[in-house]
Amino acid sequence: MKFFLLSIITFIHLVAFDAFITPSKLKDSFENKKLIILDVTTKEIYKTGHIKNAIHADISLFRDIKEPSLLAPKEKIEQELKKLGLNSDSSVVIYSRSSEQSILSSSFLALVLIQGGFENISILNGGYMAWVFENEFLVSSEPSYAQNDGNVTLTKTNILVDLEYLKNNTSKIMLLDARSPMEYFGVEKSKDINAIGHIPHAKSSYYKDKFLKDNTLREKEELEQIYIEGHELQPEDEIIVYGDTIYSASMEWYILYKHLNFKNAKLYEKSFIEWGNLDNAAVTRFKWE
């Protein structure tokens, strides 16, 4: 009986990951047949070296062709995930390199999966360099591919919100701006956006501040100080995160929703690139809120 219970615990340990997984825990999970490792860097960088058995995932395929600030249609996303070999019971680990774009690519893909109802996901803490530092021999320049198409089926969630929802609920929600403090305060202009400043009543919560210099996540206690003590949030609060685009907002949202268990955290899909380009857009400048 004890052996049976131990086997169950071990199995759960192997297939259920935290929001951010350490290189050592990922290495311990290599024998898990349900494990799928996805590399979200460019194809060129992927070819120079990647984690053993990792499959390259092109995140541009998950964006709407006509309007890149939106996600691709559900059917398109599902099709691409199946090509990557994802099944409904897969355990997915996503990793990136150390550039800002690459780091956000990992959280963007995590968002794509979670908003489709697939939550057994983890991001490699510290990214590829953390892996190489601990496991320099477990890398490869040979591309890996899914052995078979997966059978994953996505469902509808209420994680993404639109402009109408935001306007109708402004008085009842907390808004977090994931852009840089300079953009929030209005001394720097966000790319391709006319308005300067931030959505009224939003608080500045730059996603980069949640990481250390080596791109590993801050300790959970520090993050809770930021959100619960600093922003005066509670896990049950409804929160809407935005950036200049859904892409730049994704990591801030992922930390809240997946790592800290703020399950009412939502994301304004078109973000400030929509709000800031509205005629007579309401923005606040030169003010911390």
TILUMMI-319954 format. One record per residue (C-alpha): x, y, z; residue in three letters. Coordinates in nm, 3 decimals, padded with zeros to 5 digits. Layout:
N
        u        v        w  pagu
        X        Y        Z   ala
...
END
This chain:
289
        u        v        w  pagu
   00.000   00.000   00.000   met
   00.283   00.239   00.093   lys
   00.458   00.159  -00.235   phe
   00.135   00.230  -00.425   phe
   00.090   00.568  -00.256   leu
   00.454   00.655  -00.313   leu
   00.416   00.571  -00.682   ser
   00.116   00.803  -00.710   ile
   00.301   01.085  -00.536   ile
   00.603   01.036  -00.762   thr
   00.381   01.035  -01.072   phe
   00.211   01.359  -00.968   ile
   00.552   01.511  -00.897   his
   00.665   01.426  -01.248   leu
   00.363   01.551  -01.441   val
   00.249   01.852  -01.235   ala
   00.487   02.146  -01.258   phe
   00.500   02.482  -01.082   asp
   00.452   02.798  -01.287   ala
   00.831   02.830  -01.301   phe
   01.041   02.515  -01.307   ile
   01.407   02.487  -01.209   thr
   01.662   02.327  -01.444   pro
   01.720   02.044  -01.195   ser
   01.352   01.958  -01.173   lys
   01.322   01.965  -01.552   leu
   01.619   01.732  -01.579   lys
   01.456   01.494  -01.328   asp
   01.145   01.488  -01.549   ser
   01.320   01.382  -01.870   phe
   01.188   01.026  -01.841   glu
   00.830   01.154  -01.828   asn
   00.681   01.044  -02.162   lys
   00.417   01.316  -02.141   lys
   00.681   01.589  -02.125   leu
   00.700   01.835  -02.415   ile
   00.971   02.103  -02.411   ile
   00.913   02.404  -02.635   leu
   01.182   02.650  -02.743   asp
   01.032   02.989  -02.836   val
   01.343   03.156  -02.976   thr
   01.392   03.214  -03.347   thr
   01.452   02.914  -03.570   lys
   01.804   03.035  -03.642   glu
   01.900   03.056  -03.274   ile
   01.729   02.724  -03.202   tyr
   01.950   02.555  -03.462   lys
   02.268   02.676  -03.292   thr
   02.180   02.485  -02.976   gly
   01.881   02.394  -02.762   his
   01.778   02.173  -02.472   ile
   01.786   01.808  -02.567   lys
   01.451   01.695  -02.720   asn
   01.314   02.051  -02.727   ala
   01.085   02.136  -03.019   ile
   01.092   02.479  -03.180   his
   00.766   02.673  -03.146   ala
   00.710   02.971  -03.377   asp
   00.494   03.206  -03.172   ile
   00.401   03.416  -03.476   ser
   00.170   03.130  -03.574   leu
  -00.044   03.203  -03.269   phe
  -00.109   03.565  -03.364   arg
  -00.387   03.688  -03.587   asp
  -00.250   03.743  -03.938   ile
  -00.450   04.060  -04.004   lys
  -00.421   04.206  -03.653   glu
  -00.108   04.087  -03.466   pro
  -00.229   04.248  -03.141   ser
  -00.491   03.970  -03.124   leu
  -00.454   03.597  -03.082   leu
  -00.514   03.375  -03.383   ala
  -00.855   03.206  -03.407   pro
  -00.907   02.910  -03.173   lys
  -00.907   02.659  -03.460   glu
  -00.571   02.786  -03.589   lys
  -00.414   02.775  -03.241   ile
  -00.542   02.423  -03.183   glu
  -00.406   02.308  -03.519   gln
  -00.058   02.446  -03.446   glu
  -00.049   02.296  -03.096   leu
  -00.138   01.955  -03.235   lys
   00.155   01.984  -03.479   lys
   00.378   02.034  -03.175   leu
   00.251   01.703  -03.040   gly
   00.040   01.839  -02.755   leu
  -00.213   01.604  -02.602   asn
  -00.469   01.688  -02.337   ser
  -00.252   01.518  -02.073   asp
   00.085   01.659  -02.184   ser
   00.319   01.839  -01.944   ser
   00.460   02.143  -02.121   val
   00.777   02.334  -02.034   val
   00.850   02.653  -02.227   ile
   01.187   02.824  -02.232   tyr
   01.355   03.121  -02.393   ser
   01.688   03.298  -02.419   arg
   01.771   03.610  -02.218   ser
   01.653   03.887  -02.452   ser
   01.339   04.078  -02.358   glu
   01.158   03.960  -02.671   gln
   01.249   03.599  -02.606   ser
   01.142   03.611  -02.240   ile
   00.805   03.756  -02.336   leu
   00.767   03.489  -02.604   ser
   00.763   03.224  -02.331   ser
   00.486   03.395  -02.134   ser
   00.293   03.472  -02.453   phe
   00.283   03.105  -02.549   leu
   00.185   03.016  -02.191   ala
  -00.102   03.264  -02.219   leu
  -00.210   03.112  -02.551   val
  -00.235   02.771  -02.384   leu
  -00.400   02.883  -02.061   ile
  -00.663   03.097  -02.230   gln
  -00.754   02.782  -02.422   gly
  -00.803   02.587  -02.100   gly
  -00.466   02.404  -02.101   phe
  -00.289   02.472  -01.770   glu
  -00.023   02.205  -01.717   asn
   00.248   02.449  -01.817   ile
   00.571   02.574  -01.671   ser
   00.832   02.828  -01.778   ile
   01.197   02.739  -01.723   leu
   01.324   02.973  -01.451   asn
   01.631   03.154  -01.581   gly
   01.578   03.028  -01.934   gly
   01.828   02.853  -02.157   tyr
   02.138   02.999  -01.989   met
   02.031   02.861  -01.651   ala
   01.994   02.520  -01.816   trp
   02.337   02.535  -01.983   val
   02.500   02.641  -01.656   phe
   02.369   02.328  -01.481   glu
   02.340   02.079  -01.767   asn
   02.588   02.178  -02.037   glu
   02.594   01.829  -02.188   phe
   02.217   01.801  -02.227   leu
   02.201   02.031  -02.528   val
   02.177   01.957  -02.898   ser
   02.200   02.129  -03.234   ser
   01.990   01.859  -03.400   glu
   01.626   01.969  -03.441   pro
   01.356   01.767  -03.269   ser
   01.003   01.714  -03.399   tyr
   00.683   01.576  -03.257   ala
   00.661   01.204  -03.331   gln
   00.287   01.230  -03.388   asn
   00.025   01.502  -03.406   asp
  -00.135   01.565  -03.068   gly
  -00.502   01.549  -02.974   asn
  -00.529   01.861  -02.757   val
  -00.870   02.029  -02.756   thr
  -00.903   02.387  -02.639   leu
  -01.194   02.530  -02.442   thr
  -01.326   02.882  -02.392   lys
  -01.216   03.086  -02.091   thr
  -01.283   03.442  -01.977   asn
  -00.920   03.546  -01.933   ile
  -00.908   03.792  -02.224   leu
  -01.123   04.106  -02.208   val
  -01.204   04.373  -02.463   asp
  -01.245   04.751  -02.459   leu
  -01.615   04.739  -02.375   glu
  -01.557   04.513  -02.075   tyr
  -01.280   04.740  -01.951   leu
  -01.492   05.055  -01.980   lys
  -01.791   04.891  -01.810   asn
  -01.589   04.762  -01.515   asn
  -01.329   05.030  -01.451   thr
  -01.477   05.123  -01.112   ser
  -01.477   04.762  -00.988   lys
  -01.135   04.637  -01.094   ile
  -00.768   04.701  -01.039   met
  -00.568   04.795  -01.348   leu
  -00.199   04.710  -01.373   leu
   00.025   04.861  -01.641   asp
   00.306   04.616  -01.729   ala
   00.502   04.867  -01.940   arg
   00.813   05.047  -01.819   ser
   00.771   05.318  -01.551   pro
   00.888   05.576  -01.807   met
   00.605   05.483  -02.044   glu
   00.354   05.468  -01.759   tyr
   00.454   05.810  -01.624   phe
   00.445   05.960  -01.971   gly
   00.805   06.065  -02.028   val
   00.854   05.799  -02.295   glu
   00.622   05.714  -02.582   lys
   00.518   05.356  -02.651   ser
   00.590   05.237  -03.006   lys
   00.305   05.289  -03.258   asp
   00.080   05.451  -02.994   ile
  -00.036   05.813  -03.016   asn
  -00.127   05.878  -02.653   ala
   00.140   05.922  -02.386   ile
   00.080   05.815  -02.027   gly
  -00.144   05.543  -01.886   his
  -00.508   05.441  -01.856   ile
  -00.664   05.639  -01.568   pro
  -00.648   05.467  -01.226   his
  -00.394   05.207  -01.345   ala
  -00.094   05.128  -01.126   lys
   00.256   05.083  -01.263   ser
   00.372   04.722  -01.233   ser
   00.663   04.667  -01.472   tyr
   00.706   04.297  -01.537   tyr
   01.088   04.323  -01.542   lys
   01.092   04.426  -01.176   asp
   00.976   04.075  -01.087   lys
   01.305   03.926  -01.207   phe
   01.664   03.935  -01.086   leu
   01.959   04.027  -01.309   lys
   02.013   03.664  -01.410   asp
   01.652   03.647  -01.536   asn
   01.539   03.420  -01.254   thr
   01.215   03.508  -01.080   leu
   01.218   03.682  -00.743   arg
   01.119   03.475  -00.441   glu
   00.746   03.434  -00.391   lys
   00.762   03.628  -00.063   glu
   00.902   03.932  -00.246   glu
   00.639   03.907  -00.518   leu
   00.364   03.892  -00.258   glu
   00.508   04.205  -00.100   gln
   00.487   04.378  -00.436   ile
   00.129   04.280  -00.510   tyr
  -00.036   04.233  -00.171   ile
   00.145   04.498   00.033   glu
   00.252   04.736  -00.242   gly
  -00.049   04.723  -00.475   his
  -00.288   04.623  -00.193   glu
  -00.429   04.333  -00.393   leu
  -00.588   04.012  -00.268   gln
  -00.589   03.681  -00.459   pro
  -00.965   03.698  -00.508   glu
  -00.960   04.049  -00.661   asp
  -01.045   04.102  -01.025   glu
  -00.739   04.247  -01.192   ile
  -00.685   04.351  -01.552   ile
  -00.331   04.368  -01.685   val
  -00.230   04.556  -01.998   tyr
   00.091   04.645  -02.178   gly
   00.153   04.820  -02.506   asp
   00.031   04.489  -02.658   thr
  -00.094   04.155  -02.530   ile
   00.259   04.029  -02.586   tyr
   00.425   04.269  -02.342   ser
   00.148   04.220  -02.085   ala
   00.170   03.841  -02.085   ser
   00.448   03.789  -01.828   met
   00.297   04.021  -01.568   glu
  -00.034   03.839  -01.609   trp
   00.130   03.494  -01.598   tyr
   00.307   03.568  -01.270   ile
  -00.018   03.680  -01.111   leu
  -00.244   03.409  -01.249   tyr
  -00.022   03.103  -01.255   lys
   00.251   03.164  -00.999   his
   00.063   03.359  -00.730   leu
  -00.278   03.202  -00.795   asn
  -00.468   03.526  -00.863   phe
  -00.731   03.338  -01.063   lys
  -00.939   03.649  -01.136   asn
  -00.648   03.813  -01.316   ala
  -00.744   03.898  -01.673   lys
  -00.567   04.055  -01.967   leu
  -00.687   04.340  -02.188   tyr
  -00.624   04.174  -02.523   glu
  -00.571   04.480  -02.743   lys
  -00.400   04.663  -02.456   ser
  -00.266   05.018  -02.484   phe
  -00.214   04.994  -02.858   ile
  -00.594   05.012  -02.886   glu
  -00.668   05.243  -02.593   trp
  -00.388   05.487  -02.672   gly
  -00.493   05.519  -03.037   asn
  -00.858   05.596  -02.967   leu
  -00.984   05.940  -03.065   asp
  -00.966   06.160  -02.754   asn
  -00.822   05.872  -02.552   ala
  -00.849   05.927  -02.178   ala
  -00.497   05.903  -02.037   val
  -00.321   06.018  -01.723   thr
   00.029   06.165  -01.748   arg
   00.293   06.272  -01.495   phe
   00.113   06.101  -01.208   lys
   00.171   05.785  -01.005   trp
  -00.151   05.616  -00.901   glu
END
